């Protein structure tokens, strides 16, 4: 396999994981957030492989743009996942009891 073919294969794998992340994204269910986060972790892994492949040989035209686009998509989805998880945790704290939350806020 040539460096260019390896680069394209890694980019394709990363794109597949980003697609799967979008499909599994469900802010109302913790399982959906966890699945989305796992797909994003895998996408980042393949993006790193792609960057290594690009550093080892001649980068193919458009590969850098594809990696930049993927990086942006992963960043946006990661923020959504983090926000949904934080919201769920905060909601769970409020549902259990408001007293511990007030005590923490007052110090």
DOTIVEX-469456 format. One record per atom (N, C-alpha, C, O): residue number from 1; residue in three letters; chain; atom name; x, y, z. Coordinates in steps of 0.2 Angstrom, whole numbers, padded with zeros to 4 digits, always signed. Layout:
N
R|NUM|ALA|A|CA|X|Y|Z .
...
REM end
This chain:
107
R|1|UNK|A|N|+0004|-0006|+0000 .
R|1|UNK|A|CA|+0000|+0000|+0000 .
R|1|UNK|A|C|+0004|+0006|+0000 .
R|1|UNK|A|O|+0009|+0007|+0004 .
R|2|UNK|A|N|+0003|+0011|-0004 .
R|2|UNK|A|CA|+0007|+0017|-0005 .
R|2|UNK|A|C|+0005|+0022|+0001 .
R|2|UNK|A|O|+0000|+0021|+0004 .
R|3|UNK|A|N|+0009|+0027|+0002 .
R|3|UNK|A|CA|+0008|+0031|+0007 .
R|3|UNK|A|C|+0001|+0035|+0006 .
R|3|UNK|A|O|-0003|+0036|+0010 .
R|4|UNK|A|N|+0000|+0037|-0001 .
R|4|UNK|A|CA|-0006|+0040|-0002 .
R|4|UNK|A|C|-0012|+0036|-0001 .
R|4|UNK|A|O|-0017|+0039|+0001 .
R|5|UNK|A|N|-0012|+0030|-0003 .
R|5|UNK|A|CA|-0017|+0025|-0002 .
R|5|UNK|A|C|-0019|+0024|+0005 .
R|5|UNK|A|O|-0024|+0024|+0008 .
R|6|UNK|A|N|-0013|+0024|+0009 .
R|6|UNK|A|CA|-0014|+0023|+0017 .
R|6|UNK|A|C|-0017|+0029|+0020 .
R|6|UNK|A|O|-0022|+0029|+0024 .
R|7|UNK|A|N|-0015|+0035|+0017 .
R|7|UNK|A|CA|-0018|+0042|+0019 .
R|7|UNK|A|C|-0026|+0042|+0018 .
R|7|UNK|A|O|-0030|+0043|+0022 .
R|8|UNK|A|N|-0027|+0040|+0012 .
R|8|UNK|A|CA|-0035|+0040|+0010 .
R|8|UNK|A|C|-0039|+0035|+0014 .
R|8|UNK|A|O|-0044|+0036|+0016 .
R|9|UNK|A|N|-0035|+0029|+0015 .
R|9|UNK|A|CA|-0039|+0024|+0019 .
R|9|UNK|A|C|-0040|+0027|+0026 .
R|9|UNK|A|O|-0046|+0025|+0029 .
R|10|UNK|A|N|-0035|+0030|+0029 .
R|10|UNK|A|CA|-0036|+0033|+0036 .
R|10|UNK|A|C|-0042|+0038|+0036 .
R|10|UNK|A|O|-0046|+0039|+0041 .
R|11|UNK|A|N|-0042|+0042|+0031 .
R|11|UNK|A|CA|-0047|+0048|+0031 .
R|11|UNK|A|C|-0054|+0045|+0030 .
R|11|UNK|A|O|-0058|+0047|+0033 .
R|12|UNK|A|N|-0054|+0039|+0026 .
R|12|UNK|A|CA|-0061|+0036|+0025 .
R|12|UNK|A|C|-0063|+0033|+0031 .
R|12|UNK|A|O|-0069|+0033|+0033 .
R|13|UNK|A|N|-0059|+0030|+0035 .
R|13|UNK|A|CA|-0060|+0027|+0042 .
R|13|UNK|A|C|-0063|+0032|+0046 .
R|13|UNK|A|O|-0068|+0032|+0050 .
R|14|UNK|A|N|-0059|+0038|+0047 .
R|14|UNK|A|CA|-0061|+0043|+0051 .
R|14|UNK|A|C|-0068|+0046|+0049 .
R|14|UNK|A|O|-0072|+0048|+0053 .
R|15|UNK|A|N|-0069|+0047|+0042 .
R|15|UNK|A|CA|-0076|+0049|+0040 .
R|15|UNK|A|C|-0081|+0045|+0042 .
R|15|UNK|A|O|-0087|+0047|+0044 .
R|16|UNK|A|N|-0080|+0038|+0041 .
R|16|UNK|A|CA|-0085|+0033|+0043 .
R|16|UNK|A|C|-0087|+0034|+0051 .
R|16|UNK|A|O|-0093|+0033|+0053 .
R|17|UNK|A|N|-0082|+0035|+0055 .
R|17|UNK|A|CA|-0083|+0036|+0062 .
R|17|UNK|A|C|-0087|+0042|+0064 .
R|17|UNK|A|O|-0091|+0042|+0068 .
R|18|UNK|A|N|-0085|+0047|+0060 .
R|18|UNK|A|CA|-0089|+0054|+0061 .
R|18|UNK|A|C|-0096|+0053|+0059 .
R|18|UNK|A|O|-0101|+0055|+0062 .
R|19|UNK|A|N|-0098|+0049|+0053 .
R|19|UNK|A|CA|-0104|+0048|+0051 .
R|19|UNK|A|C|-0108|+0044|+0057 .
R|19|UNK|A|O|-0114|+0045|+0058 .
R|20|UNK|A|N|-0105|+0038|+0059 .
R|20|UNK|A|CA|-0108|+0034|+0065 .
R|20|UNK|A|C|-0109|+0038|+0071 .
R|20|UNK|A|O|-0114|+0037|+0074 .
R|21|UNK|A|N|-0105|+0043|+0072 .
R|21|UNK|A|CA|-0106|+0047|+0078 .
R|21|UNK|A|C|-0112|+0052|+0077 .
R|21|UNK|A|O|-0116|+0052|+0082 .
R|22|UNK|A|N|-0113|+0054|+0071 .
R|22|UNK|A|CA|-0119|+0058|+0070 .
R|22|UNK|A|C|-0125|+0054|+0071 .
R|22|UNK|A|O|-0130|+0056|+0073 .
R|23|UNK|A|N|-0125|+0048|+0068 .
R|23|UNK|A|CA|-0131|+0043|+0068 .
R|23|UNK|A|C|-0132|+0042|+0076 .
R|23|UNK|A|O|-0138|+0041|+0077 .
R|24|UNK|A|N|-0127|+0040|+0080 .
R|24|UNK|A|CA|-0128|+0038|+0087 .
R|24|UNK|A|C|-0130|+0044|+0091 .
R|24|UNK|A|O|-0132|+0043|+0097 .
R|25|UNK|A|N|-0129|+0050|+0089 .
R|25|UNK|A|CA|-0130|+0056|+0094 .
R|25|UNK|A|C|-0137|+0057|+0096 .
R|25|UNK|A|O|-0141|+0057|+0091 .
R|26|UNK|A|N|-0138|+0056|+0102 .
R|26|UNK|A|CA|-0145|+0057|+0105 .
R|26|UNK|A|C|-0144|+0061|+0112 .
R|26|UNK|A|O|-0142|+0057|+0117 .
R|27|UNK|A|N|-0145|+0067|+0112 .
R|27|UNK|A|CA|-0144|+0071|+0118 .
R|27|UNK|A|C|-0148|+0069|+0124 .
R|27|UNK|A|O|-0147|+0070|+0130 .
R|28|UNK|A|N|-0154|+0065|+0123 .
R|28|UNK|A|CA|-0159|+0063|+0128 .
R|28|UNK|A|C|-0157|+0057|+0131 .
R|28|UNK|A|O|-0160|+0055|+0136 .
R|29|UNK|A|N|-0152|+0053|+0128 .
R|29|UNK|A|CA|-0150|+0047|+0131 .
R|29|UNK|A|C|-0142|+0046|+0132 .
R|29|UNK|A|O|-0139|+0048|+0128 .
R|30|UNK|A|N|-0141|+0044|+0138 .
R|30|UNK|A|CA|-0133|+0044|+0140 .
R|30|UNK|A|C|-0130|+0039|+0135 .
R|30|UNK|A|O|-0124|+0040|+0134 .
R|31|UNK|A|N|-0133|+0033|+0133 .
R|31|UNK|A|CA|-0130|+0028|+0129 .
R|31|UNK|A|C|-0129|+0031|+0122 .
R|31|UNK|A|O|-0123|+0030|+0119 .
R|32|UNK|A|N|-0133|+0036|+0120 .
R|32|UNK|A|CA|-0132|+0039|+0113 .
R|32|UNK|A|C|-0126|+0044|+0114 .
R|32|UNK|A|O|-0122|+0044|+0109 .
R|33|UNK|A|N|-0125|+0047|+0119 .
R|33|UNK|A|CA|-0119|+0051|+0120 .
R|33|UNK|A|C|-0113|+0047|+0121 .
R|33|UNK|A|O|-0108|+0049|+0118 .
R|34|UNK|A|N|-0113|+0042|+0124 .
R|34|UNK|A|CA|-0107|+0037|+0125 .
R|34|UNK|A|C|-0105|+0034|+0119 .
R|34|UNK|A|O|-0099|+0034|+0117 .
R|35|UNK|A|N|-0110|+0032|+0115 .
R|35|UNK|A|CA|-0108|+0029|+0108 .
R|35|UNK|A|C|-0105|+0034|+0103 .
R|35|UNK|A|O|-0101|+0033|+0100 .
R|36|UNK|A|N|-0108|+0040|+0104 .
R|36|UNK|A|CA|-0106|+0046|+0099 .
R|36|UNK|A|C|-0099|+0047|+0101 .
R|36|UNK|A|O|-0094|+0048|+0097 .
R|37|UNK|A|N|-0097|+0048|+0108 .
R|37|UNK|A|CA|-0091|+0049|+0110 .
R|37|UNK|A|C|-0086|+0044|+0108 .
R|37|UNK|A|O|-0080|+0046|+0106 .
R|38|UNK|A|N|-0088|+0038|+0109 .
R|38|UNK|A|CA|-0083|+0032|+0107 .
R|38|UNK|A|C|-0081|+0033|+0099 .
R|38|UNK|A|O|-0076|+0032|+0097 .
R|39|UNK|A|N|-0086|+0034|+0095 .
R|39|UNK|A|CA|-0085|+0035|+0088 .
R|39|UNK|A|C|-0080|+0041|+0087 .
R|39|UNK|A|O|-0076|+0041|+0082 .
R|40|UNK|A|N|-0081|+0046|+0090 .
R|40|UNK|A|CA|-0077|+0052|+0090 .
R|40|UNK|A|C|-0070|+0050|+0092 .
R|40|UNK|A|O|-0065|+0053|+0088 .
R|41|UNK|A|N|-0069|+0047|+0097 .
R|41|UNK|A|CA|-0062|+0044|+0099 .
R|41|UNK|A|C|-0059|+0041|+0093 .
R|41|UNK|A|O|-0053|+0042|+0092 .
R|42|UNK|A|N|-0063|+0036|+0090 .
R|42|UNK|A|CA|-0060|+0032|+0085 .
R|42|UNK|A|C|-0058|+0036|+0079 .
R|42|UNK|A|O|-0053|+0035|+0075 .
R|43|UNK|A|N|-0063|+0041|+0077 .
R|43|UNK|A|CA|-0061|+0046|+0072 .
R|43|UNK|A|C|-0055|+0050|+0073 .
R|43|UNK|A|O|-0051|+0051|+0068 .
R|44|UNK|A|N|-0054|+0052|+0079 .
R|44|UNK|A|CA|-0048|+0056|+0081 .
R|44|UNK|A|C|-0042|+0051|+0080 .
R|44|UNK|A|O|-0036|+0053|+0077 .
R|45|UNK|A|N|-0042|+0045|+0082 .
R|45|UNK|A|CA|-0037|+0040|+0081 .
R|45|UNK|A|C|-0035|+0039|+0074 .
R|45|UNK|A|O|-0029|+0040|+0072 .
R|46|UNK|A|N|-0040|+0039|+0069 .
R|46|UNK|A|CA|-0038|+0038|+0062 .
R|46|UNK|A|C|-0036|+0044|+0059 .
R|46|UNK|A|O|-0032|+0044|+0054 .
R|47|UNK|A|N|-0038|+0050|+0062 .
R|47|UNK|A|CA|-0036|+0056|+0059 .
R|47|UNK|A|C|-0028|+0057|+0061 .
R|47|UNK|A|O|-0024|+0060|+0057 .
R|48|UNK|A|N|-0026|+0055|+0067 .
R|48|UNK|A|CA|-0019|+0055|+0069 .
R|48|UNK|A|C|-0015|+0050|+0064 .
R|48|UNK|A|O|-0010|+0052|+0062 .
R|49|UNK|A|N|-0018|+0044|+0062 .
R|49|UNK|A|CA|-0014|+0040|+0058 .
R|49|UNK|A|C|-0014|+0043|+0051 .
R|49|UNK|A|O|-0008|+0043|+0048 .
R|50|UNK|A|N|-0019|+0047|+0049 .
R|50|UNK|A|CA|-0019|+0050|+0042 .
R|50|UNK|A|C|-0013|+0056|+0042 .
R|50|UNK|A|O|-0010|+0056|+0038 .
R|51|UNK|A|N|-0013|+0059|+0048 .
R|51|UNK|A|CA|-0008|+0065|+0048 .
R|51|UNK|A|C|-0001|+0062|+0048 .
R|51|UNK|A|O|+0004|+0064|+0045 .
R|52|UNK|A|N|+0000|+0056|+0051 .
R|52|UNK|A|CA|+0007|+0052|+0051 .
R|52|UNK|A|C|+0008|+0050|+0044 .
R|52|UNK|A|O|+0014|+0051|+0042 .
R|53|UNK|A|N|+0003|+0047|+0041 .
R|53|UNK|A|CA|+0004|+0045|+0034 .
R|53|UNK|A|C|+0006|+0051|+0029 .
R|53|UNK|A|O|+0010|+0050|+0025 .
R|54|UNK|A|N|+0003|+0057|+0030 .
R|54|UNK|A|CA|+0004|+0063|+0026 .
R|54|UNK|A|C|+0011|+0065|+0028 .
R|54|UNK|A|O|+0015|+0068|+0023 .
R|55|UNK|A|N|+0014|+0065|+0034 .
R|55|UNK|A|CA|+0020|+0067|+0036 .
R|55|UNK|A|C|+0026|+0063|+0033 .
R|55|UNK|A|O|+0031|+0065|+0031 .
R|56|UNK|A|N|+0024|+0056|+0032 .
R|56|UNK|A|CA|+0029|+0051|+0029 .
R|56|UNK|A|C|+0030|+0052|+0021 .
R|56|UNK|A|O|+0034|+0049|+0019 .
R|57|UNK|A|N|+0025|+0055|+0018 .
R|57|UNK|A|CA|+0026|+0055|+0011 .
R|57|UNK|A|C|+0022|+0061|+0008 .
R|57|UNK|A|O|+0021|+0066|+0012 .
R|58|UNK|A|N|+0021|+0061|+0002 .
R|58|UNK|A|CA|+0018|+0067|-0002 .
R|58|UNK|A|C|+0011|+0067|+0000 .
R|58|UNK|A|O|+0007|+0062|-0002 .
R|59|UNK|A|N|+0008|+0072|+0002 .
R|59|UNK|A|CA|+0001|+0073|+0004 .
R|59|UNK|A|C|-0003|+0074|-0003 .
R|59|UNK|A|O|-0001|+0077|-0007 .
R|60|UNK|A|N|-0008|+0070|-0003 .
R|60|UNK|A|CA|-0012|+0070|-0009 .
R|60|UNK|A|C|-0016|+0077|-0009 .
R|60|UNK|A|O|-0018|+0080|-0004 .
R|61|UNK|A|N|-0018|+0079|-0015 .
R|61|UNK|A|CA|-0022|+0086|-0016 .
R|61|UNK|A|C|-0028|+0085|-0012 .
R|61|UNK|A|O|-0032|+0080|-0013 .
R|62|UNK|A|N|-0030|+0089|-0008 .
R|62|UNK|A|CA|-0037|+0089|-0005 .
R|62|UNK|A|C|-0037|+0085|+0002 .
R|62|UNK|A|O|-0041|+0086|+0006 .
R|63|UNK|A|N|-0031|+0082|+0003 .
R|63|UNK|A|CA|-0031|+0078|+0010 .
R|63|UNK|A|C|-0031|+0082|+0016 .
R|63|UNK|A|O|-0034|+0081|+0021 .
R|64|UNK|A|N|-0027|+0088|+0015 .
R|64|UNK|A|CA|-0027|+0093|+0021 .
R|64|UNK|A|C|-0034|+0096|+0022 .
R|64|UNK|A|O|-0036|+0097|+0028 .
R|65|UNK|A|N|-0037|+0097|+0017 .
R|65|UNK|A|CA|-0044|+0100|+0017 .
R|65|UNK|A|C|-0049|+0095|+0020 .
R|65|UNK|A|O|-0053|+0097|+0025 .
R|66|UNK|A|N|-0048|+0089|+0018 .
R|66|UNK|A|CA|-0053|+0084|+0021 .
R|66|UNK|A|C|-0051|+0083|+0029 .
R|66|UNK|A|O|-0056|+0083|+0033 .
R|67|UNK|A|N|-0045|+0083|+0031 .
R|67|UNK|A|CA|-0043|+0082|+0038 .
R|67|UNK|A|C|-0045|+0088|+0042 .
R|67|UNK|A|O|-0047|+0088|+0047 .
R|68|UNK|A|N|-0045|+0094|+0039 .
R|68|UNK|A|CA|-0047|+0100|+0042 .
R|68|UNK|A|C|-0054|+0100|+0043 .
R|68|UNK|A|O|-0057|+0102|+0049 .
R|69|UNK|A|N|-0058|+0098|+0038 .
R|69|UNK|A|CA|-0065|+0098|+0039 .
R|69|UNK|A|C|-0067|+0093|+0044 .
R|69|UNK|A|O|-0072|+0094|+0048 .
R|70|UNK|A|N|-0064|+0087|+0044 .
R|70|UNK|A|CA|-0065|+0082|+0049 .
R|70|UNK|A|C|-0064|+0084|+0056 .
R|70|UNK|A|O|-0068|+0083|+0061 .
R|71|UNK|A|N|-0058|+0088|+0057 .
R|71|UNK|A|CA|-0056|+0090|+0063 .
R|71|UNK|A|C|-0062|+0095|+0066 .
R|71|UNK|A|O|-0064|+0095|+0072 .
R|72|UNK|A|N|-0064|+0099|+0062 .
R|72|UNK|A|CA|-0070|+0104|+0064 .
R|72|UNK|A|C|-0076|+0100|+0066 .
R|72|UNK|A|O|-0079|+0102|+0071 .
R|73|UNK|A|N|-0078|+0095|+0062 .
R|73|UNK|A|CA|-0084|+0091|+0063 .
R|73|UNK|A|C|-0083|+0087|+0070 .
R|73|UNK|A|O|-0088|+0087|+0074 .
R|74|UNK|A|N|-0077|+0085|+0071 .
R|74|UNK|A|CA|-0076|+0081|+0078 .
R|74|UNK|A|C|-0076|+0086|+0083 .
R|74|UNK|A|O|-0079|+0085|+0089 .
R|75|UNK|A|N|-0074|+0092|+0082 .
R|75|UNK|A|CA|-0074|+0097|+0088 .
R|75|UNK|A|C|-0081|+0099|+0089 .
R|75|UNK|A|O|-0082|+0100|+0095 .
R|76|UNK|A|N|-0085|+0100|+0084 .
R|76|UNK|A|CA|-0092|+0102|+0086 .
R|76|UNK|A|C|-0096|+0097|+0089 .
R|76|UNK|A|O|-0099|+0098|+0094 .
R|77|UNK|A|N|-0095|+0091|+0087 .
R|77|UNK|A|CA|-0099|+0085|+0090 .
R|77|UNK|A|C|-0096|+0084|+0097 .
R|77|UNK|A|O|-0100|+0082|+0101 .
R|78|UNK|A|N|-0090|+0085|+0098 .
R|78|UNK|A|CA|-0087|+0084|+0105 .
R|78|UNK|A|C|-0090|+0089|+0110 .
R|78|UNK|A|O|-0092|+0087|+0115 .
R|79|UNK|A|N|-0091|+0095|+0107 .
R|79|UNK|A|CA|-0094|+0100|+0112 .
R|79|UNK|A|C|-0101|+0098|+0113 .
R|79|UNK|A|O|-0103|+0099|+0119 .
R|80|UNK|A|N|-0105|+0096|+0108 .
R|80|UNK|A|CA|-0112|+0094|+0109 .
R|80|UNK|A|C|-0112|+0088|+0114 .
R|80|UNK|A|O|-0116|+0088|+0119 .
R|81|UNK|A|N|-0108|+0083|+0114 .
R|81|UNK|A|CA|-0108|+0078|+0118 .
R|81|UNK|A|C|-0106|+0080|+0125 .
R|81|UNK|A|O|-0109|+0078|+0130 .
R|82|UNK|A|N|-0101|+0084|+0126 .
R|82|UNK|A|CA|-0099|+0086|+0133 .
R|82|UNK|A|C|-0104|+0090|+0136 .
R|82|UNK|A|O|-0106|+0089|+0142 .
R|83|UNK|A|N|-0108|+0094|+0132 .
R|83|UNK|A|CA|-0113|+0098|+0135 .
R|83|UNK|A|C|-0119|+0094|+0137 .
R|83|UNK|A|O|-0122|+0095|+0142 .
R|84|UNK|A|N|-0121|+0089|+0133 .
R|84|UNK|A|CA|-0126|+0085|+0135 .
R|84|UNK|A|C|-0125|+0081|+0141 .
R|84|UNK|A|O|-0129|+0080|+0145 .
R|85|UNK|A|N|-0119|+0078|+0141 .
R|85|UNK|A|CA|-0117|+0074|+0147 .
R|85|UNK|A|C|-0117|+0079|+0154 .
R|85|UNK|A|O|-0119|+0077|+0159 .
R|86|UNK|A|N|-0114|+0085|+0153 .
R|86|UNK|A|CA|-0114|+0089|+0159 .
R|86|UNK|A|C|-0121|+0091|+0161 .
R|86|UNK|A|O|-0123|+0092|+0167 .
R|87|UNK|A|N|-0125|+0092|+0156 .
R|87|UNK|A|CA|-0132|+0094|+0157 .
R|87|UNK|A|C|-0136|+0088|+0161 .
R|87|UNK|A|O|-0139|+0089|+0166 .
R|88|UNK|A|N|-0135|+0082|+0159 .
R|88|UNK|A|CA|-0138|+0076|+0162 .
R|88|UNK|A|C|-0135|+0075|+0169 .
R|88|UNK|A|O|-0139|+0074|+0173 .
R|89|UNK|A|N|-0129|+0076|+0170 .
R|89|UNK|A|CA|-0126|+0076|+0177 .
R|89|UNK|A|C|-0129|+0081|+0181 .
R|89|UNK|A|O|-0131|+0080|+0187 .
R|90|UNK|A|N|-0130|+0087|+0179 .
R|90|UNK|A|CA|-0133|+0093|+0183 .
R|90|UNK|A|C|-0140|+0091|+0184 .
R|90|UNK|A|O|-0142|+0092|+0190 .
R|91|UNK|A|N|-0143|+0089|+0179 .
R|91|UNK|A|CA|-0150|+0087|+0180 .
R|91|UNK|A|C|-0151|+0081|+0185 .
R|91|UNK|A|O|-0156|+0082|+0190 .
R|92|UNK|A|N|-0147|+0076|+0185 .
R|92|UNK|A|CA|-0147|+0071|+0190 .
R|92|UNK|A|C|-0146|+0073|+0197 .
R|92|UNK|A|O|-0149|+0071|+0202 .
R|93|UNK|A|N|-0141|+0078|+0198 .
R|93|UNK|A|CA|-0140|+0081|+0204 .
R|93|UNK|A|C|-0146|+0085|+0207 .
R|93|UNK|A|O|-0148|+0084|+0213 .
R|94|UNK|A|N|-0149|+0088|+0203 .
R|94|UNK|A|CA|-0155|+0092|+0205 .
R|94|UNK|A|C|-0161|+0088|+0206 .
R|94|UNK|A|O|-0165|+0089|+0211 .
R|95|UNK|A|N|-0162|+0082|+0203 .
R|95|UNK|A|CA|-0167|+0077|+0204 .
R|95|UNK|A|C|-0167|+0074|+0211 .
R|95|UNK|A|O|-0171|+0072|+0214 .
R|96|UNK|A|N|-0160|+0072|+0212 .
R|96|UNK|A|CA|-0159|+0068|+0218 .
R|96|UNK|A|C|-0161|+0073|+0224 .
R|96|UNK|A|O|-0165|+0070|+0229 .
R|97|UNK|A|N|-0158|+0078|+0225 .
R|97|UNK|A|CA|-0160|+0083|+0230 .
R|97|UNK|A|C|-0157|+0090|+0229 .
R|97|UNK|A|O|-0151|+0090|+0226 .
R|98|UNK|A|N|-0161|+0095|+0230 .
R|98|UNK|A|CA|-0158|+0102|+0229 .
R|98|UNK|A|C|-0154|+0104|+0234 .
R|98|UNK|A|O|-0150|+0108|+0233 .
R|99|UNK|A|N|-0154|+0101|+0240 .
R|99|UNK|A|CA|-0151|+0103|+0246 .
R|99|UNK|A|C|-0143|+0103|+0245 .
R|99|UNK|A|O|-0139|+0108|+0246 .
R|100|UNK|A|N|-0140|+0097|+0243 .
R|100|UNK|A|CA|-0133|+0097|+0242 .
R|100|UNK|A|C|-0131|+0102|+0237 .
R|100|UNK|A|O|-0125|+0104|+0237 .
R|101|UNK|A|N|-0135|+0103|+0232 .
R|101|UNK|A|CA|-0133|+0108|+0226 .
R|101|UNK|A|C|-0132|+0115|+0229 .
R|101|UNK|A|O|-0127|+0118|+0228 .
R|102|UNK|A|N|-0137|+0117|+0233 .
R|102|UNK|A|CA|-0137|+0123|+0237 .
R|102|UNK|A|C|-0131|+0124|+0241 .
R|102|UNK|A|O|-0128|+0129|+0242 .
R|103|UNK|A|N|-0130|+0118|+0245 .
R|103|UNK|A|CA|-0124|+0118|+0250 .
R|103|UNK|A|C|-0117|+0119|+0246 .
R|103|UNK|A|O|-0113|+0123|+0249 .
R|104|UNK|A|N|-0117|+0116|+0240 .
R|104|UNK|A|CA|-0110|+0117|+0237 .
R|104|UNK|A|C|-0110|+0124|+0234 .
R|104|UNK|A|O|-0104|+0127|+0234 .
R|105|UNK|A|N|-0115|+0127|+0232 .
R|105|UNK|A|CA|-0115|+0133|+0229 .
R|105|UNK|A|C|-0113|+0139|+0234 .
R|105|UNK|A|O|-0110|+0143|+0233 .
R|106|UNK|A|N|-0116|+0138|+0240 .
R|106|UNK|A|CA|-0115|+0142|+0245 .
R|106|UNK|A|C|-0108|+0142|+0248 .
R|106|UNK|A|O|-0105|+0146|+0252 .
R|107|UNK|A|N|-0105|+0136|+0247 .
R|107|UNK|A|CA|-0098|+0134|+0250 .
R|107|UNK|A|C|-0098|+0132|+0257 .
R|107|UNK|A|O|-0093|+0130|+0260 .
REM end
